[in-house]
């Protein structure tokens, strides 16, 4: 059991690992927007704009990748391994199927 599994089972209402990640991204994006509201001069600072965009874009891309369901990938890898095993068996037996 991982830490995230344990945390999820602690009680109702605890988010999963994906939920915590989404919460952190929402908070991070909100902080950047609040910083822009409190310090409007940041909108003309190129360094801040690049860093803010990088943080938000990489975070949301990472969220999409982290949340991908790997079930299909595991099934496809399993099928490929079965095909490879059959081909190796055919080669070992001299081509008799």
C-alpha positions in Angstrom: 0.0 0.0 0.0 1.4 3.4 -1.0 1.1 6.6 1.0 -1.5 7.8 -1.4 -3.6 4.6 -1.0 -3.4 4.9 2.8 -4.4 8.6 2.7 -7.3 7.8 0.4 -8.5 5.1 2.8 -8.1 7.3 6.0 -11.6 8.6 5.7 -14.3 9.9 3.4 -13.5 13.1 1.6 -9.8 12.5 1.2 -8.8 13.0 -2.5 -6.8 10.4 -4.4 -3.3 11.2 -5.6 -4.7 12.7 -8.7 -7.1 14.8 -6.6 -4.2 16.2 -4.6 -2.3 17.0 -7.8 -5.3 18.8 -9.2 -5.8 20.7 -5.9 -2.1 21.8 -6.0 -2.3 22.9 -9.6 -5.5 24.9 -8.9 -3.8 26.6 -5.9 -0.6 27.3 -7.9 -2.6 28.9 -10.8 -4.6 30.9 -8.3 -1.5 32.2 -6.6 -0.1 33.4 -10.0 -3.4 35.1 -10.8 -3.5 36.8 -7.4 0.1 37.9 -7.8 -0.9 39.6 -11.0 -3.9 41.3 -9.3 -1.8 42.5 -6.4 1.2 43.5 -8.5 0.0 44.7 -11.9 3.6 45.6 -12.9 4.3 41.9 -13.2 2.3 41.8 -16.4 5.0 43.8 -18.1 7.9 41.7 -16.7 9.0 39.2 -19.4 10.7 36.9 -16.9 7.6 36.6 -14.8 5.4 35.9 -17.8 7.7 33.2 -19.1 8.0 31.5 -15.6 4.3 31.8 -14.9 3.4 30.3 -18.3 6.0 27.5 -17.9 4.8 26.6 -14.4 1.1 26.6 -15.4 1.5 24.8 -18.8 4.0 22.1 -17.5 1.8 21.5 -14.5 -1.4 21.0 -16.5 0.4 18.9 -19.1 1.9 16.8 -16.2 -1.6 16.5 -14.7 -3.0 15.1 -18.0 -0.1 12.6 -18.3 -0.2 11.6 -14.7 -3.9 10.9 -14.9 -3.7 8.7 -17.9 -5.2 5.3 -17.4 -2.5 2.7 -18.0 -4.9 -0.2 -18.3 -5.0 -0.1 -22.1 -1.2 0.2 -22.3 -0.8 -2.9 -20.0 -3.3 -4.8 -22.2 -1.4 -3.9 -25.4 1.9 -4.8 -23.9 0.5 -8.1 -22.7 -0.8 -8.9 -26.2 2.5 -8.0 -27.7 4.3 -10.3 -25.3 1.9 -13.1 -26.1 2.6 -12.6 -29.9 6.3 -12.5 -29.3 6.2 -15.7 -27.2 4.2 -17.5 -29.9 6.7 -16.4 -32.5 9.6 -17.6 -30.4 7.9 -20.9 -29.8 7.4 -21.3 -33.6 11.1 -20.6 -34.3 12.2 -23.1 -31.6 10.0 -25.8 -33.0 11.1 -25.2 -36.6 8.0 -23.4 -37.8 5.4 -25.9 -36.8 2.4 -24.1 -35.5 
